[in-house]
Amino acid sequence: MIGFEGAVVAVTGAGRGLGAAYARLLTERGARVVVNDRGTATDGSGSSRSTADDLVRALRAEGGQAVANHGDITDPQQAAGIVGDALDHFGRLDAVINNAGIISTTTFDELSAQALQRQLDVHLFGALNVTRAAWPSLVEAEGAAVFTLSAGMLGSRHTMAYNVAKAAVLGLMRSLATEGAAVGVRVNAVMPGAETRMQSTALDADSAETAERRRVGVNSPDNAAPLACYLVHDSCPANGEVFAAGRGHMAKIALAAGRGLAEREPTLEGVAAEFERIRSADELREETDLLSYRDRLIGIWN
């Protein structure tokens, strides 16, 4: 049995959907959980304290230990309050799952700077605010942080601002993982797929895709929870990695580079002549960090 006895985990956006599934699994396995949720609509508007309060009440009724937090993660002080609640109520903080998010349906033609900034405020800066506040505790506990990505960052229609923000989170996660490795903190990301309010919003932007997804069937957030929660368990060896989880399928998503072509003095004509070799995926190799990639390139050049 994988247990979390004694561990304290903060989960943002935990009142419903994926976050609630994470919180429930963690408390079932003995963790004490800070349930952060403002109770907003999928676009970030409005708020309701009952979203976090109702889940905490249910978790406690099931024998779990949890406390509600209603802070806005886009505000550094309120984000720090999540950590404060963990320390005040449970005396420590071992892990953070940055799950909170919003979504908007915009194409590139419709995209405004304000719409993009709103997505960045929640997904990128919100996760940054929480993790920065938690970092001293995570270092002390040799704990873990998990960030949430989306398949949308690979490219999709109608959610341009959301996709860009998620891609920015990937850069934050990978860079923070290199710092975390030096101080014993593991930093990873999950790319979950589940039928949630946000998923429905994205799919409703394309009726044909919505119909097909609905035909396939319901994908419970519970199917993504085991992998996301394992990433914050102290036995998990991963650092700086991305994992897809949904509908019972789990797999690593990797950044990789091919062997390509090495030329001392490349020319435009040479690029054109060898372009298929340059773009070939036959010899892809995972790149773990900037330094290892540089070392690989030096080896190829030599």
C-alpha positions in Angstrom: 0.0 0.0 0.0 1.2 3.5 -0.9 0.5 5.7 2.1 0.9 9.4 2.9 0.7 9.1 6.7 2.2 12.2 8.3 2.4 14.1 5.0 0.8 17.5 4.4 -0.2 18.4 0.8 -1.7 21.6 -0.5 -3.9 21.3 -3.6 -5.1 24.4 -5.5 -8.4 24.4 -7.3 -9.3 21.4 -5.2 -13.0 22.0 -4.6 -14.2 20.2 -7.7 -13.1 18.0 -10.6 -9.5 16.9 -10.8 -8.4 18.7 -7.6 -11.2 17.2 -5.6 -10.2 13.7 -6.8 -6.6 14.4 -5.8 -7.6 15.7 -2.4 -9.9 12.7 -1.7 -7.2 10.1 -2.7 -4.6 11.8 -0.6 -6.8 11.9 2.5 -7.9 8.3 2.0 -4.2 7.4 2.1 -3.5 9.4 5.2 -2.4 12.8 4.0 -3.5 16.0 5.6 -4.7 18.3 2.8 -5.2 22.0 2.4 -8.1 22.4 0.0 -7.7 25.7 -1.9 -10.5 26.9 -4.1 -12.1 30.3 -4.7 -15.2 28.6 -6.2 -15.1 30.6 -9.5 -16.7 29.9 -12.8 -14.5 28.3 -15.5 -13.5 31.8 -16.7 -12.4 32.9 -13.3 -15.4 35.1 -12.6 -17.3 35.1 -9.3 -16.5 33.2 -6.1 -18.0 30.9 -3.5 -16.5 29.8 -0.3 -18.8 26.8 -0.2 -16.8 25.0 -3.0 -13.9 24.4 -0.7 -15.9 24.2 2.5 -18.3 21.5 1.1 -15.4 19.3 0.1 -13.6 19.6 3.3 -16.8 18.8 5.2 -17.2 15.6 3.0 -13.5 14.6 3.5 -13.8 15.0 7.2 -17.0 12.9 7.3 -15.0 10.2 5.5 -12.4 10.3 8.2 -9.9 12.5 6.4 -8.0 15.5 7.7 -8.4 18.7 5.6 -8.7 22.4 5.9 -10.3 24.9 3.5 -8.5 27.8 2.0 -10.3 30.4 -0.2 -7.3 32.4 -1.3 -6.7 33.8 -4.8 -3.4 32.4 -6.1 -2.9 35.3 -8.4 -2.2 37.4 -5.3 1.2 36.5 -3.8 0.0 37.3 -0.2 -3.1 35.1 -0.6 -1.0 32.4 -2.2 1.3 32.5 0.8 -1.8 32.1 2.9 -2.2 28.5 1.6 1.2 27.7 3.0 0.4 29.5 6.2 -2.8 27.4 6.6 -0.7 24.2 6.2 1.8 25.3 8.8 -0.8 26.6 11.2 -3.1 23.6 11.1 -0.7 20.8 10.4 2.8 22.1 11.3 4.5 21.3 8.0 4.1 21.2 4.2 5.5 18.4 2.2 4.1 18.9 -1.3 2.1 21.2 -3.5 -0.1 20.2 -6.4 -0.7 23.3 -8.6 -4.1 22.3 -10.1 -6.1 25.6 -10.2 -6.9 26.9 -13.6 -9.4 28.8 -15.8 -10.1 28.6 -19.5 -11.3 30.9 -22.3 -12.3 30.0 -25.8 -10.4 32.3 -28.1 -8.9 31.8 -31.6 -5.8 33.7 -32.6 -7.8 36.3 -34.5 -9.8 37.0 -31.3 -6.9 36.9 -28.9 -6.3 40.0 -26.9 -3.4 40.9 -24.6 -5.8 41.1 -21.7 -7.2 37.6 -22.4 -3.7 36.1 -22.5 -2.6 38.0 -19.4 -5.5 36.6 -17.5 -4.6 33.1 -18.4 -0.9 33.7 -17.5 -1.9 35.3 -14.2 -3.7 32.1 -13.1 -1.7 29.3 -14.7 1.8 30.7 -14.7 2.0 33.3 -12.0 -0.6 31.6 -9.7 1.5 28.4 -9.7 4.6 30.4 -9.3 3.2 32.3 -6.3 2.1 29.2 -4.5 5.3 27.3 -5.2 7.6 30.2 -4.2 5.8 30.6 -0.9 6.0 26.8 -0.3 9.6 26.4 -1.4 11.3 26.8 2.0 9.0 24.2 3.5 9.5 21.9 0.5 13.3 22.2 0.9 13.0 21.4 4.6 10.8 18.3 3.9 12.7 17.3 0.7 9.3 17.3 -0.8 7.7 17.8 -4.2 5.8 20.2 -6.4 3.5 19.2 -9.3 2.4 21.5 -12.0 -0.6 21.0 -14.3 -0.2 21.1 -18.1 -2.7 20.4 -20.9 -2.6 18.6 -24.2 -3.8 22.0 -25.5 -0.2 23.2 -25.4 0.6 20.8 -28.2 -1.8 22.8 -30.3 -5.6 23.0 -30.5 -8.3 25.2 -31.8 -10.3 27.8 -29.9 -8.2 27.9 -26.7 -5.2 29.9 -27.8 -4.6 31.9 -24.6 -5.0 28.8 -22.4 -2.6 26.8 -24.6 0.1 29.5 -24.5 -0.2 29.8 -20.7 0.2 26.1 -20.2 3.3 26.0 -22.4 4.7 28.7 -20.2 4.1 26.5 -17.1 6.2 23.8 -18.8 9.2 26.1 -19.0 8.7 27.1 -15.3 8.5 23.4 -14.3 11.6 22.3 -16.2 13.7 25.2 -14.9 12.6 24.8 -11.3 13.3 21.0 -11.5 17.0 21.8 -12.1 17.1 24.0 -9.0 15.1 21.5 -7.0 17.5 18.7 -7.8 20.2 20.6 -5.9 18.1 20.9 -2.7 16.2 17.6 -2.7 12.9 18.9 -4.1 11.3 17.0 -7.0 9.3 19.0 -9.5 7.2 17.3 -12.2 4.0 17.9 -14.2 0.9 16.0 -15.0 -1.1 16.4 -18.2 -4.5 15.1 -17.1 -7.5 14.3 -19.2 -11.0 14.1 -17.6 -14.6 15.2 -18.0 -14.6 18.3 -16.0 -16.3 21.8 -16.2 -13.2 23.2 -18.0 -13.0 20.2 -20.4 -16.6 20.7 -21.3 -16.0 24.4 -21.9 -13.2 23.6 -24.3 -15.1 21.0 -26.2 -18.2 23.0 -26.5 -16.3 25.4 -28.7 -16.3 22.7 -31.4 -19.6 20.8 -31.6 -18.3 18.0 -33.7 -15.4 17.2 -31.4 -17.8 17.5 -28.4 -20.1 14.9 -29.9 -17.3 12.5 -30.5 -15.9 12.9 -27.0 -19.3 12.4 -25.5 -19.8 9.3 -27.6 -16.6 7.7 -26.3 -17.9 8.0 -22.7 -17.2 9.6 -19.4 -13.6 9.9 -18.2 -13.7 10.4 -14.4 -11.1 12.6 -12.7 -10.5 9.6 -10.4 -8.6 8.0 -13.3 -6.0 10.8 -13.3 -5.6 11.0 -9.5 -3.3 8.0 -8.8 -0.5 9.2 -11.1 -0.8 12.9 -10.0 -0.7 11.9 -6.3 2.2 9.4 -6.8 4.3 12.3 -8.1 4.2 13.9 -4.7 4.9 10.6 -2.8 8.4 10.4 -1.3 9.1 7.1 -3.1 8.6 8.7 -6.6 12.0 9.0 -8.4 10.9 11.4 -11.2 12.1 15.0 -11.5 11.6 17.4 -14.4 9.2 15.0 -16.1 5.8 15.3 -17.7 3.1 12.5 -17.5 -0.2 12.2 -19.3 -3.0 10.6 -17.3 -6.6 10.0 -18.2 -9.1 7.3 -19.2 -6.9 4.8 -17.5 -3.9 5.5 -19.8 -0.7 6.9 -18.3 2.5 7.7 -20.2 5.5 9.9 -20.2 5.5 12.9 -22.5 9.1 13.8 -23.4 11.0 16.6 -25.1 13.3 15.0 -27.7 15.8 15.9 -30.4 16.8 13.9 -33.4 20.3 13.2 -34.6 19.9 15.7 -37.4 22.7 16.9 -39.7 26.0 18.4 -38.6 27.7 20.7 -41.1 30.7 23.0 -40.5 29.5 25.6 -43.0 25.8 25.0 -43.7 24.3 26.6 -46.8 20.7 27.3 -47.8 21.0 24.7 -50.6 22.5 22.2 -48.2 19.6 22.6 -45.8 17.1 22.1 -48.7 18.9 19.0 -49.9 19.1 17.4 -46.5 15.9 18.7 -45.0 14.3 15.3 -44.6 17.3 14.1 -42.7 17.2 17.2 -40.5 13.5 16.7 -39.6 13.8 12.9 -39.2 12.4 11.4 -36.0 14.2 8.1 -36.5 16.9 8.8 -33.8 15.0 10.8 -31.3 16.6 11.1 -27.9 15.1 12.7 -24.8 16.6 15.9 -23.6 16.6 16.3 -19.9 18.1 19.8 -19.4 20.0 22.5 -21.2 23.5 21.4 -20.1 23.0 17.8 -21.3 21.7 19.1 -24.6 24.7 21.4 -25.0 27.0 18.4 -24.3 25.2 16.4 -26.9 25.6 19.1 -29.5 29.3 19.5 -28.7 29.7 15.7 -29.2 27.9 15.9 -32.6 29.9 18.9 -33.7 33.1 17.2 -32.9 
